[in-house]
Amino acid sequence: MTKSVTVNNEHSSLGVLWLIGWLFTIGFLKLGFWKGALGLLIWPYFLGVHFAP
């Protein structure tokens, strides 16, 4: 028996929009490379803590 797998790519534009917004934020705040990289790693954690029930 053969099972078929479908791949859904409807939300890929949201990821691109998030990346563009994040790069704009780094440029707007004039962050250096290391501060921008650190923020990229830590920022999702703080968002999760903030919006968790």
mmCIF entry with sequence, helices, sheets and N, C-alpha, C, O atoms, coordinates in Angstrom:
data_MODEL
# 
_entry.id   MODEL 
# 
_entity.id                         1 
_entity.type                       polymer 
_entity.pdbx_number_of_molecules   1 
# 
_entity_poly.entity_id                      1 
_entity_poly.type                           'polypeptide(L)' 
_entity_poly.nstd_linkage                   no 
_entity_poly.nstd_monomer                   no 
_entity_poly.pdbx_seq_one_letter_code       MTKSVTVNNEHSSLGVLWLIGWLFTIGFLKLGFWKGALGLLIWPYFLGVHFAP 
_entity_poly.pdbx_seq_one_letter_code_can   MTKSVTVNNEHSSLGVLWLIGWLFTIGFLKLGFWKGALGLLIWPYFLGVHFAP 
_entity_poly.pdbx_strand_id                 A 
# 
loop_
_entity_poly_seq.entity_id 
_entity_poly_seq.num 
_entity_poly_seq.mon_id 
_entity_poly_seq.hetero 
1 1  MET n 
1 2  THR n 
1 3  LYS n 
1 4  SER n 
1 5  VAL n 
1 6  THR n 
1 7  VAL n 
1 8  ASN n 
1 9  ASN n 
1 10 GLU n 
1 11 HIS n 
1 12 SER n 
1 13 SER n 
1 14 LEU n 
1 15 GLY n 
1 16 VAL n 
1 17 LEU n 
1 18 TRP n 
1 19 LEU n 
1 20 ILE n 
1 21 GLY n 
1 22 TRP n 
1 23 LEU n 
1 24 PHE n 
1 25 THR n 
1 26 ILE n 
1 27 GLY n 
1 28 PHE n 
1 29 LEU n 
1 30 LYS n 
1 31 LEU n 
1 32 GLY n 
1 33 PHE n 
1 34 TRP n 
1 35 LYS n 
1 36 GLY n 
1 37 ALA n 
1 38 LEU n 
1 39 GLY n 
1 40 LEU n 
1 41 LEU n 
1 42 ILE n 
1 43 TRP n 
1 44 PRO n 
1 45 TYR n 
1 46 PHE n 
1 47 LEU n 
1 48 GLY n 
1 49 VAL n 
1 50 HIS n 
1 51 PHE n 
1 52 ALA n 
1 53 PRO n 
# 
_struct_asym.id          A 
_struct_asym.entity_id   1 
# 
loop_
_struct_conf.conf_type_id 
_struct_conf.id 
_struct_conf.pdbx_PDB_helix_id 
_struct_conf.beg_label_comp_id 
_struct_conf.beg_label_asym_id 
_struct_conf.beg_label_seq_id 
_struct_conf.pdbx_beg_PDB_ins_code 
_struct_conf.end_label_comp_id 
_struct_conf.end_label_asym_id 
_struct_conf.end_label_seq_id 
_struct_conf.pdbx_end_PDB_ins_code 
_struct_conf.beg_auth_comp_id 
_struct_conf.beg_auth_asym_id 
_struct_conf.beg_auth_seq_id 
_struct_conf.end_auth_comp_id 
_struct_conf.end_auth_asym_id 
_struct_conf.end_auth_seq_id 
_struct_conf.pdbx_PDB_helix_class 
_struct_conf.details 
_struct_conf.pdbx_PDB_helix_length 
HELX_P HELX_P1 AA1 SER A 12 ? PHE A 28 ? SER A 12 PHE A 28 1 ? 17 
HELX_P HELX_P2 AA2 PHE A 33 ? PHE A 51 ? PHE A 33 PHE A 51 1 ? 19 
# 
_struct_conf_type.id          HELX_P 
_struct_conf_type.criteria    ? 
_struct_conf_type.reference   ? 
# 
loop_
_atom_site.group_PDB 
_atom_site.id 
_atom_site.type_symbol 
_atom_site.label_atom_id 
_atom_site.label_alt_id 
_atom_site.label_comp_id 
_atom_site.label_asym_id 
_atom_site.label_entity_id 
_atom_site.label_seq_id 
_atom_site.pdbx_PDB_ins_code 
_atom_site.Cartn_x 
_atom_site.Cartn_y 
_atom_site.Cartn_z 
_atom_site.occupancy 
_atom_site.B_iso_or_equiv 
_atom_site.pdbx_formal_charge 
_atom_site.auth_seq_id 
_atom_site.auth_comp_id 
_atom_site.auth_asym_id 
_atom_site.auth_atom_id 
_atom_site.pdbx_PDB_model_num 
ATOM 1   N N  . MET A 1 1  ? 0.837  -1.166 0.000  1.00 0.00 ? 1  MET A N  1 
ATOM 2   C CA . MET A 1 1  ? 0.000  0.000  0.000  1.00 0.00 ? 1  MET A CA 1 
ATOM 3   C C  . MET A 1 1  ? 0.892  1.241  0.000  1.00 0.00 ? 1  MET A C  1 
ATOM 4   O O  . MET A 1 1  ? 1.813  1.350  0.809  1.00 0.00 ? 1  MET A O  1 
ATOM 5   N N  . THR A 1 2  ? 0.620  2.153  -0.889 1.00 0.00 ? 2  THR A N  1 
ATOM 6   C CA . THR A 1 2  ? 1.402  3.372  -1.015 1.00 0.00 ? 2  THR A CA 1 
ATOM 7   C C  . THR A 1 2  ? 0.664  4.532  -0.363 1.00 0.00 ? 2  THR A C  1 
ATOM 8   O O  . THR A 1 2  ? -0.512 4.772  -0.636 1.00 0.00 ? 2  THR A O  1 
ATOM 9   N N  . LYS A 1 3  ? 1.372  5.241  0.497  1.00 0.00 ? 3  LYS A N  1 
ATOM 10  C CA . LYS A 1 3  ? 0.795  6.422  1.135  1.00 0.00 ? 3  LYS A CA 1 
ATOM 11  C C  . LYS A 1 3  ? 1.345  7.665  0.451  1.00 0.00 ? 3  LYS A C  1 
ATOM 12  O O  . LYS A 1 3  ? 2.531  7.740  0.130  1.00 0.00 ? 3  LYS A O  1 
ATOM 13  N N  . SER A 1 4  ? 0.475  8.629  0.235  1.00 0.00 ? 4  SER A N  1 
ATOM 14  C CA . SER A 1 4  ? 0.933  9.872  -0.377 1.00 0.00 ? 4  SER A CA 1 
ATOM 15  C C  . SER A 1 4  ? 1.097  10.938 0.705  1.00 0.00 ? 4  SER A C  1 
ATOM 16  O O  . SER A 1 4  ? 0.370  10.965 1.699  1.00 0.00 ? 4  SER A O  1 
ATOM 17  N N  . VAL A 1 5  ? 2.060  11.799 0.482  1.00 0.00 ? 5  VAL A N  1 
ATOM 18  C CA . VAL A 1 5  ? 2.354  12.882 1.414  1.00 0.00 ? 5  VAL A CA 1 
ATOM 19  C C  . VAL A 1 5  ? 2.176  14.190 0.662  1.00 0.00 ? 5  VAL A C  1 
ATOM 20  O O  . VAL A 1 5  ? 2.712  14.365 -0.432 1.00 0.00 ? 5  VAL A O  1 
ATOM 21  N N  . THR A 1 6  ? 1.425  15.101 1.251  1.00 0.00 ? 6  THR A N  1 
ATOM 22  C CA . THR A 1 6  ? 1.270  16.418 0.646  1.00 0.00 ? 6  THR A CA 1 
ATOM 23  C C  . THR A 1 6  ? 1.993  17.451 1.495  1.00 0.00 ? 6  THR A C  1 
ATOM 24  O O  . THR A 1 6  ? 1.977  17.389 2.725  1.00 0.00 ? 6  THR A O  1 
ATOM 25  N N  . VAL A 1 7  ? 2.619  18.389 0.828  1.00 0.00 ? 7  VAL A N  1 
ATOM 26  C CA . VAL A 1 7  ? 3.357  19.454 1.500  1.00 0.00 ? 7  VAL A CA 1 
ATOM 27  C C  . VAL A 1 7  ? 2.594  20.748 1.283  1.00 0.00 ? 7  VAL A C  1 
ATOM 28  O O  . VAL A 1 7  ? 2.261  21.099 0.151  1.00 0.00 ? 7  VAL A O  1 
ATOM 29  N N  . ASN A 1 8  ? 2.320  21.449 2.360  1.00 0.00 ? 8  ASN A N  1 
ATOM 30  C CA . ASN A 1 8  ? 1.553  22.679 2.313  1.00 0.00 ? 8  ASN A CA 1 
ATOM 31  C C  . ASN A 1 8  ? 2.494  23.859 2.538  1.00 0.00 ? 8  ASN A C  1 
ATOM 32  O O  . ASN A 1 8  ? 3.118  23.953 3.595  1.00 0.00 ? 8  ASN A O  1 
ATOM 33  N N  . ASN A 1 9  ? 2.606  24.754 1.567  1.00 0.00 ? 9  ASN A N  1 
ATOM 34  C CA . ASN A 1 9  ? 3.505  25.907 1.676  1.00 0.00 ? 9  ASN A CA 1 
ATOM 35  C C  . ASN A 1 9  ? 2.749  27.224 1.740  1.00 0.00 ? 9  ASN A C  1 
ATOM 36  O O  . ASN A 1 9  ? 3.219  28.223 1.197  1.00 0.00 ? 9  ASN A O  1 
ATOM 37  N N  . GLU A 1 10 ? 1.612  27.252 2.377  1.00 0.00 ? 10 GLU A N  1 
ATOM 38  C CA . GLU A 1 10 ? 0.799  28.462 2.422  1.00 0.00 ? 10 GLU A CA 1 
ATOM 39  C C  . GLU A 1 10 ? 1.402  29.545 3.310  1.00 0.00 ? 10 GLU A C  1 
ATOM 40  O O  . GLU A 1 10 ? 1.189  30.729 3.051  1.00 0.00 ? 10 GLU A O  1 
ATOM 41  N N  . HIS A 1 11 ? 2.138  29.179 4.333  1.00 0.00 ? 11 HIS A N  1 
ATOM 42  C CA . HIS A 1 11 ? 2.607  30.142 5.318  1.00 0.00 ? 11 HIS A CA 1 
ATOM 43  C C  . HIS A 1 11 ? 4.054  30.566 5.110  1.00 0.00 ? 11 HIS A C  1 
ATOM 44  O O  . HIS A 1 11 ? 4.630  31.208 5.988  1.00 0.00 ? 11 HIS A O  1 
ATOM 45  N N  . SER A 1 12 ? 4.653  30.232 3.986  1.00 0.00 ? 12 SER A N  1 
ATOM 46  C CA . SER A 1 12 ? 6.047  30.593 3.774  1.00 0.00 ? 12 SER A CA 1 
ATOM 47  C C  . SER A 1 12 ? 6.216  32.105 3.634  1.00 0.00 ? 12 SER A C  1 
ATOM 48  O O  . SER A 1 12 ? 7.280  32.632 3.959  1.00 0.00 ? 12 SER A O  1 
ATOM 49  N N  . SER A 1 13 ? 5.200  32.805 3.163  1.00 0.00 ? 13 SER A N  1 
ATOM 50  C CA . SER A 1 13 ? 5.312  34.258 3.021  1.00 0.00 ? 13 SER A CA 1 
ATOM 51  C C  . SER A 1 13 ? 5.372  34.939 4.382  1.00 0.00 ? 13 SER A C  1 
ATOM 52  O O  . SER A 1 13 ? 5.960  36.014 4.500  1.00 0.00 ? 13 SER A O  1 
ATOM 53  N N  . LEU A 1 14 ? 4.784  34.348 5.404  1.00 0.00 ? 14 LEU A N  1 
ATOM 54  C CA . LEU A 1 14 ? 4.853  34.937 6.744  1.00 0.00 ? 14 LEU A CA 1 
ATOM 55  C C  . LEU A 1 14 ? 6.273  34.900 7.288  1.00 0.00 ? 14 LEU A C  1 
ATOM 56  O O  . LEU A 1 14 ? 6.704  35.833 7.966  1.00 0.00 ? 14 LEU A O  1 
ATOM 57  N N  . GLY A 1 15 ? 6.993  33.841 6.998  1.00 0.00 ? 15 GLY A N  1 
ATOM 58  C CA . GLY A 1 15 ? 8.384  33.751 7.427  1.00 0.00 ? 15 GLY A CA 1 
ATOM 59  C C  . GLY A 1 15 ? 9.252  34.786 6.745  1.00 0.00 ? 15 GLY A C  1 
ATOM 60  O O  . GLY A 1 15 ? 10.126 35.380 7.376  1.00 0.00 ? 15 GLY A O  1 
ATOM 61  N N  . VAL A 1 16 ? 9.020  35.007 5.468  1.00 0.00 ? 16 VAL A N  1 
ATOM 62  C CA . VAL A 1 16 ? 9.774  36.019 4.728  1.00 0.00 ? 16 VAL A CA 1 
ATOM 63  C C  . VAL A 1 16 ? 9.441  37.406 5.264  1.00 0.00 ? 16 VAL A C  1 
ATOM 64  O O  . VAL A 1 16 ? 10.333 38.240 5.421  1.00 0.00 ? 16 VAL A O  1 
ATOM 65  N N  . LEU A 1 17 ? 8.169  37.660 5.545  1.00 0.00 ? 17 LEU A N  1 
ATOM 66  C CA . LEU A 1 17 ? 7.762  38.948 6.100  1.00 0.00 ? 17 LEU A CA 1 
ATOM 67  C C  . LEU A 1 17 ? 8.398  39.174 7.472  1.00 0.00 ? 17 LEU A C  1 
ATOM 68  O O  . LEU A 1 17 ? 8.825  40.286 7.782  1.00 0.00 ? 17 LEU A O  1 
ATOM 69  N N  . TRP A 1 18 ? 8.463  38.119 8.299  1.00 0.00 ? 18 TRP A N  1 
ATOM 70  C CA . TRP A 1 18 ? 9.102  38.230 9.610  1.00 0.00 ? 18 TRP A CA 1 
ATOM 71  C C  . TRP A 1 18 ? 10.587 38.560 9.450  1.00 0.00 ? 18 TRP A C  1 
ATOM 72  O O  . TRP A 1 18 ? 11.114 39.403 10.176 1.00 0.00 ? 18 TRP A O  1 
ATOM 73  N N  . LEU A 1 19 ? 11.264 37.905 8.506  1.00 0.00 ? 19 LEU A N  1 
ATOM 74  C CA . LEU A 1 19 ? 12.689 38.157 8.292  1.00 0.00 ? 19 LEU A CA 1 
ATOM 75  C C  . LEU A 1 19 ? 12.926 39.587 7.824  1.00 0.00 ? 19 LEU A C  1 
ATOM 76  O O  . LEU A 1 19 ? 13.857 40.243 8.293  1.00 0.00 ? 19 LEU A O  1 
ATOM 77  N N  . ILE A 1 20 ? 12.104 40.074 6.915  1.00 0.00 ? 20 ILE A N  1 
ATOM 78  C CA . ILE A 1 20 ? 12.246 41.453 6.444  1.00 0.00 ? 20 ILE A CA 1 
ATOM 79  C C  . ILE A 1 20 ? 12.036 42.428 7.605  1.00 0.00 ? 20 ILE A C  1 
ATOM 80  O O  . ILE A 1 20 ? 12.787 43.393 7.748  1.00 0.00 ? 20 ILE A O  1 
ATOM 81  N N  . GLY A 1 21 ? 11.027 42.179 8.424  1.00 0.00 ? 21 GLY A N  1 
ATOM 82  C CA . GLY A 1 21 ? 10.770 43.038 9.577  1.00 0.00 ? 21 GLY A CA 1 
ATOM 83  C C  . GLY A 1 21 ? 11.916 43.021 10.569 1.00 0.00 ? 21 GLY A C  1 
ATOM 84  O O  . GLY A 1 21 ? 12.268 44.053 11.140 1.00 0.00 ? 21 GLY A O  1 
ATOM 85  N N  . TRP A 1 22 ? 12.499 41.846 10.775 1.00 0.00 ? 22 TRP A N  1 
ATOM 86  C CA . TRP A 1 22 ? 13.596 41.746 11.726 1.00 0.00 ? 22 TRP A CA 1 
ATOM 87  C C  . TRP A 1 22 ? 14.838 42.459 11.208 1.00 0.00 ? 22 TRP A C  1 
ATOM 88  O O  . TRP A 1 22 ? 15.520 43.145 11.969 1.00 0.00 ? 22 TRP A O  1 
ATOM 89  N N  . LEU A 1 23 ? 15.140 42.303 9.916  1.00 0.00 ? 23 LEU A N  1 
ATOM 90  C CA . LEU A 1 23 ? 16.292 42.995 9.344  1.00 0.00 ? 23 LEU A CA 1 
ATOM 91  C C  . LEU A 1 23 ? 16.083 44.509 9.379  1.00 0.00 ? 23 LEU A C  1 
ATOM 92  O O  . LEU A 1 23 ? 17.034 45.254 9.614  1.00 0.00 ? 23 LEU A O  1 
ATOM 93  N N  . PHE A 1 24 ? 14.857 44.970 9.148  1.00 0.00 ? 24 PHE A N  1 
ATOM 94  C CA . PHE A 1 24 ? 14.565 46.396 9.259  1.00 0.00 ? 24 PHE A CA 1 
ATOM 95  C C  . PHE A 1 24 ? 14.803 46.878 10.685 1.00 0.00 ? 24 PHE A C  1 
ATOM 96  O O  . PHE A 1 24 ? 15.373 47.949 10.890 1.00 0.00 ? 24 PHE A O  1 
ATOM 97  N N  . THR A 1 25 ? 14.369 46.091 11.674 1.00 0.00 ? 25 THR A N  1 
ATOM 98  C CA . THR A 1 25 ? 14.536 46.480 13.076 1.00 0.00 ? 25 THR A CA 1 
ATOM 99  C C  . THR A 1 25 ? 16.014 46.583 13.442 1.00 0.00 ? 25 THR A C  1 
ATOM 100 O O  . THR A 1 25 ? 16.418 47.523 14.126 1.00 0.00 ? 25 THR A O  1 
ATOM 101 N N  . ILE A 1 26 ? 16.815 45.635 12.997 1.00 0.00 ? 26 ILE A N  1 
ATOM 102 C CA . ILE A 1 26 ? 18.254 45.684 13.282 1.00 0.00 ? 26 ILE A CA 1 
ATOM 103 C C  . ILE A 1 26 ? 18.871 46.928 12.665 1.00 0.00 ? 26 ILE A C  1 
ATOM 104 O O  . ILE A 1 26 ? 19.683 47.601 13.301 1.00 0.00 ? 26 ILE A O  1 
ATOM 105 N N  . GLY A 1 27 ? 18.492 47.238 11.431 1.00 0.00 ? 27 GLY A N  1 
ATOM 106 C CA . GLY A 1 27 ? 19.022 48.432 10.780 1.00 0.00 ? 27 GLY A CA 1 
ATOM 107 C C  . GLY A 1 27 ? 18.520 49.714 11.419 1.00 0.00 ? 27 GLY A C  1 
ATOM 108 O O  . GLY A 1 27 ? 19.288 50.663 11.579 1.00 0.00 ? 27 GLY A O  1 
ATOM 109 N N  . PHE A 1 28 ? 17.247 49.760 11.788 1.00 0.00 ? 28 PHE A N  1 
ATOM 110 C CA . PHE A 1 28 ? 16.662 50.960 12.384 1.00 0.00 ? 28 PHE A CA 1 
ATOM 111 C C  . PHE A 1 28 ? 17.311 51.274 13.729 1.00 0.00 ? 28 PHE A C  1 
ATOM 112 O O  . PHE A 1 28 ? 17.560 52.438 14.043 1.00 0.00 ? 28 PHE A O  1 
ATOM 113 N N  . LEU A 1 29 ? 17.583 50.243 14.520 1.00 0.00 ? 29 LEU A N  1 
ATOM 114 C CA . LEU A 1 29 ? 18.204 50.446 15.833 1.00 0.00 ? 29 LEU A CA 1 
ATOM 115 C C  . LEU A 1 29 ? 19.716 50.574 15.753 1.00 0.00 ? 29 LEU A C  1 
ATOM 116 O O  . LEU A 1 29 ? 20.378 50.825 16.761 1.00 0.00 ? 29 LEU A O  1 
ATOM 117 N N  . LYS A 1 30 ? 20.268 50.400 14.544 1.00 0.00 ? 30 LYS A N  1 
ATOM 118 C CA . LYS A 1 30 ? 21.717 50.497 14.304 1.00 0.00 ? 30 LYS A CA 1 
ATOM 119 C C  . LYS A 1 30 ? 22.487 49.539 15.210 1.00 0.00 ? 30 LYS A C  1 
ATOM 120 O O  . LYS A 1 30 ? 23.499 49.901 15.810 1.00 0.00 ? 30 LYS A O  1 
ATOM 121 N N  . LEU A 1 31 ? 21.973 48.292 15.294 1.00 0.00 ? 31 LEU A N  1 
ATOM 122 C CA . LEU A 1 31 ? 22.652 47.280 16.095 1.00 0.00 ? 31 LEU A CA 1 
ATOM 123 C C  . LEU A 1 31 ? 23.829 46.715 15.310 1.00 0.00 ? 31 LEU A C  1 
ATOM 124 O O  . LEU A 1 31 ? 23.782 46.624 14.083 1.00 0.00 ? 31 LEU A O  1 
ATOM 125 N N  . GLY A 1 32 ? 24.863 46.344 16.013 1.00 0.00 ? 32 GLY A N  1 
ATOM 126 C CA . GLY A 1 32 ? 25.984 45.673 15.390 1.00 0.00 ? 32 GLY A CA 1 
ATOM 127 C C  . GLY A 1 32 ? 25.635 44.221 15.098 1.00 0.00 ? 32 GLY A C  1 
ATOM 128 O O  . GLY A 1 32 ? 24.546 43.751 15.426 1.00 0.00 ? 32 GLY A O  1 
ATOM 129 N N  . PHE A 1 33 ? 26.568 43.525 14.482 1.00 0.00 ? 33 PHE A N  1 
ATOM 130 C CA . PHE A 1 33 ? 26.311 42.142 14.088 1.00 0.00 ? 33 PHE A CA 1 
ATOM 131 C C  . PHE A 1 33 ? 26.026 41.262 15.292 1.00 0.00 ? 33 PHE A C  1 
ATOM 132 O O  . PHE A 1 33 ? 25.055 40.506 15.286 1.00 0.00 ? 33 PHE A O  1 
ATOM 133 N N  . TRP A 1 34 ? 26.856 41.346 16.327 1.00 0.00 ? 34 TRP A N  1 
ATOM 134 C CA . TRP A 1 34 ? 26.706 40.435 17.464 1.00 0.00 ? 34 TRP A CA 1 
ATOM 135 C C  . TRP A 1 34 ? 25.452 40.737 18.279 1.00 0.00 ? 34 TRP A C  1 
ATOM 136 O O  . TRP A 1 34 ? 24.795 39.816 18.764 1.00 0.00 ? 34 TRP A O  1 
ATOM 137 N N  . LYS A 1 35 ? 25.113 42.016 18.435 1.00 0.00 ? 35 LYS A N  1 
ATOM 138 C CA . LYS A 1 35 ? 23.875 42.349 19.142 1.00 0.00 ? 35 LYS A CA 1 
ATOM 139 C C  . LYS A 1 35 ? 22.655 41.902 18.336 1.00 0.00 ? 35 LYS A C  1 
ATOM 140 O O  . LYS A 1 35 ? 21.667 41.440 18.906 1.00 0.00 ? 35 LYS A O  1 
ATOM 141 N N  . GLY A 1 36 ? 22.725 42.038 17.022 1.00 0.00 ? 36 GLY A N  1 
ATOM 142 C CA . GLY A 1 36 ? 21.635 41.578 16.170 1.00 0.00 ? 36 GLY A CA 1 
ATOM 143 C C  . GLY A 1 36 ? 21.484 40.068 16.210 1.00 0.00 ? 36 GLY A C  1 
ATOM 144 O O  . GLY A 1 36 ? 20.365 39.560 16.269 1.00 0.00 ? 36 GLY A O  1 
ATOM 145 N N  . ALA A 1 37 ? 22.607 39.339 16.178 1.00 0.00 ? 37 ALA A N  1 
ATOM 146 C CA . ALA A 1 37 ? 22.558 37.871 16.246 1.00 0.00 ? 37 ALA A CA 1 
ATOM 147 C C  . ALA A 1 37 ? 22.045 37.413 17.603 1.00 0.00 ? 37 ALA A C  1 
ATOM 148 O O  . ALA A 1 37 ? 21.266 36.463 17.679 1.00 0.00 ? 37 ALA A O  1 
ATOM 149 N N  . LEU A 1 38 ? 22.468 38.070 18.668 1.00 0.00 ? 38 LEU A N  1 
ATOM 150 C CA . LEU A 1 38 ? 22.000 37.720 20.002 1.00 0.00 ? 38 LEU A CA 1 
ATOM 151 C C  . LEU A 1 38 ? 20.499 37.982 20.127 1.00 0.00 ? 38 LEU A C  1 
ATOM 152 O O  . LEU A 1 38 ? 19.765 37.172 20.692 1.00 0.00 ? 38 LEU A O  1 
ATOM 153 N N  . GLY A 1 39 ? 20.057 39.102 19.602 1.00 0.00 ? 39 GLY A N  1 
ATOM 154 C CA . GLY A 1 39 ? 18.634 39.407 19.625 1.00 0.00 ? 39 GLY A CA 1 
ATOM 155 C C  . GLY A 1 39 ? 17.825 38.416 18.804 1.00 0.00 ? 39 GLY A C  1 
ATOM 156 O O  . GLY A 1 39 ? 16.702 38.077 19.177 1.00 0.00 ? 39 GLY A O  1 
ATOM 157 N N  . LEU A 1 40 ? 18.376 37.951 17.700 1.00 0.00 ? 40 LEU A N  1 
ATOM 158 C CA . LEU A 1 40 ? 17.694 36.974 16.859 1.00 0.00 ? 40 LEU A CA 1 
ATOM 159 C C  . LEU A 1 40 ? 17.493 35.654 17.593 1.00 0.00 ? 40 LEU A C  1 
ATOM 160 O O  . LEU A 1 40 ? 16.512 34.954 17.344 1.00 0.00 ? 40 LEU A O  1 
ATOM 161 N N  . LEU A 1 41 ? 18.404 35.308 18.489 1.00 0.00 ? 41 LEU A N  1 
ATOM 162 C CA . LEU A 1 41 ? 18.307 34.061 19.243 1.00 0.00 ? 41 LEU A CA 1 
ATOM 163 C C  . LEU A 1 41 ? 17.435 34.203 20.493 1.00 0.00 ? 41 LEU A C  1 
ATOM 164 O O  . LEU A 1 41 ? 16.731 33.264 20.865 1.00 0.00 ? 41 LEU A O  1 
ATOM 165 N N  . ILE A 1 42 ? 17.475 35.355 21.134 1.00 0.00 ? 42 ILE A N  1 
ATOM 166 C CA . ILE A 1 42 ? 16.785 35.525 22.410 1.00 0.00 ? 42 ILE A CA 1 
ATOM 167 C C  . ILE A 1 42 ? 15.373 36.078 22.236 1.00 0.00 ? 42 ILE A C  1 
ATOM 168 O O  . ILE A 1 42 ? 14.490 35.765 23.034 1.00 0.00 ? 42 ILE A O  1 
ATOM 169 N N  . TRP A 1 43 ? 15.146 36.891 21.213 1.00 0.00 ? 43 TRP A N  1 
ATOM 170 C CA . TRP A 1 43 ? 13.859 37.554 21.023 1.00 0.00 ? 43 TRP A CA 1 
ATOM 171 C C  . TRP A 1 43 ? 12.679 36.589 20.951 1.00 0.00 ? 43 TRP A C  1 
ATOM 172 O O  . TRP A 1 43 ? 11.656 36.872 21.574 1.00 0.00 ? 43 TRP A O  1 
ATOM 173 N N  . PRO A 1 44 ? 12.754 35.458 20.225 1.00 0.00 ? 44 PRO A N  1 
ATOM 174 C CA . PRO A 1 44 ? 11.612 34.534 20.218 1.00 0.00 ? 44 PRO A CA 1 
ATOM 175 C C  . PRO A 1 44 ? 11.284 33.976 21.603 1.00 0.00 ? 44 PRO A C  1 
ATOM 176 O O  . PRO A 1 44 ? 10.118 33.721 21.902 1.00 0.00 ? 44 PRO A O  1 
ATOM 177 N N  . TYR A 1 45 ? 12.297 33.784 22.451 1.00 0.00 ? 45 TYR A N  1 
ATOM 178 C CA . TYR A 1 45 ? 12.041 33.301 23.806 1.00 0.00 ? 45 TYR A CA 1 
ATOM 179 C C  . TYR A 1 45 ? 11.202 34.310 24.578 1.00 0.00 ? 45 TYR A C  1 
ATOM 180 O O  . TYR A 1 45 ? 10.217 33.941 25.218 1.00 0.00 ? 45 TYR A O  1 
ATOM 181 N N  . PHE A 1 46 ? 11.585 35.572 24.522 1.00 0.00 ? 46 PHE A N  1 
ATOM 182 C CA . PHE A 1 46 ? 10.847 36.597 25.262 1.00 0.00 ? 46 PHE A CA 1 
ATOM 183 C C  . PHE A 1 46 ? 9.431  36.765 24.701 1.00 0.00 ? 46 PHE A C  1 
ATOM 184 O O  . PHE A 1 46 ? 8.500  37.021 25.464 1.00 0.00 ? 46 PHE A O  1 
ATOM 185 N N  . LEU A 1 47 ? 9.252  36.628 23.399 1.00 0.00 ? 47 LEU A N  1 
ATOM 186 C CA . LEU A 1 47 ? 7.912  36.679 22.835 1.00 0.00 ? 47 LEU A CA 1 
ATOM 187 C C  . LEU A 1 47 ? 7.065  35.517 23.367 1.00 0.00 ? 47 LEU A C  1 
ATOM 188 O O  . LEU A 1 47 ? 5.896  35.706 23.704 1.00 0.00 ? 47 LEU A O  1 
ATOM 189 N N  . GLY A 1 48 ? 7.645  34.327 23.442 1.00 0.00 ? 48 GLY A N  1 
ATOM 190 C CA . GLY A 1 48 ? 6.926  33.183 23.957 1.00 0.00 ? 48 GLY A CA 1 
ATOM 191 C C  . GLY A 1 48 ? 6.534  33.331 25.408 1.00 0.00 ? 48 GLY A C  1 
ATOM 192 O O  . GLY A 1 48 ? 5.430  32.954 25.801 1.00 0.00 ? 48 GLY A O  1 
ATOM 193 N N  . VAL A 1 49 ? 7.433  33.878 26.206 1.00 0.00 ? 49 VAL A N  1 
ATOM 194 C CA . VAL A 1 49 ? 7.135  34.097 27.626 1.00 0.00 ? 49 VAL A CA 1 
ATOM 195 C C  . VAL A 1 49 ? 6.039  35.156 27.780 1.00 0.00 ? 49 VAL A C  1 
ATOM 196 O O  . VAL A 1 49 ? 5.161  35.032 28.634 1.00 0.00 ? 49 VAL A O  1 
ATOM 197 N N  . HIS A 1 50 ? 6.098  36.177 26.958 1.00 0.00 ? 50 HIS A N  1 
ATOM 198 C CA . HIS A 1 50 ? 5.117  37.257 27.055 1.00 0.00 ? 50 HIS A CA 1 
ATOM 199 C C  . HIS A 1 50 ? 3.712  36.797 26.672 1.00 0.00 ? 50 HIS A C  1 
ATOM 200 O O  . HIS A 1 50 ? 2.742  37.154 27.340 1.00 0.00 ? 50 HIS A O  1 
ATOM 201 N N  . PHE A 1 51 ? 3.595  36.009 25.604 1.00 0.00 ? 51 PHE A N  1 
ATOM 202 C CA . PHE A 1 51 ? 2.288  35.620 25.101 1.00 0.00 ? 51 PHE A CA 1 
ATOM 203 C C  . PHE A 1 51 ? 1.799  34.274 25.642 1.00 0.00 ? 51 PHE A C  1 
ATOM 204 O O  . PHE A 1 51 ? 0.712  33.829 25.273 1.00 0.00 ? 51 PHE A O  1 
ATOM 205 N N  . ALA A 1 52 ? 2.567  33.628 26.496 1.00 0.00 ? 52 ALA A N  1 
ATOM 206 C CA . ALA A 1 52 ? 2.113  32.366 27.094 1.00 0.00 ? 52 ALA A CA 1 
ATOM 207 C C  . ALA A 1 52 ? 0.982  32.652 28.076 1.00 0.00 ? 52 ALA A C  1 
ATOM 208 O O  . ALA A 1 52 ? 0.951  33.708 28.707 1.00 0.00 ? 52 ALA A O  1 
ATOM 209 N N  . PRO A 1 53 ? 0.063  31.715 28.198 1.00 0.00 ? 53 PRO A N  1 
ATOM 210 C CA . PRO A 1 53 ? -1.067 31.939 29.123 1.00 0.00 ? 53 PRO A CA 1 
ATOM 211 C C  . PRO A 1 53 ? -0.635 31.965 30.575 1.00 0.00 ? 53 PRO A C  1 
ATOM 212 O O  . PRO A 1 53 ? -1.467 32.143 31.464 1.00 0.00 ? 53 PRO A O  1 
# 
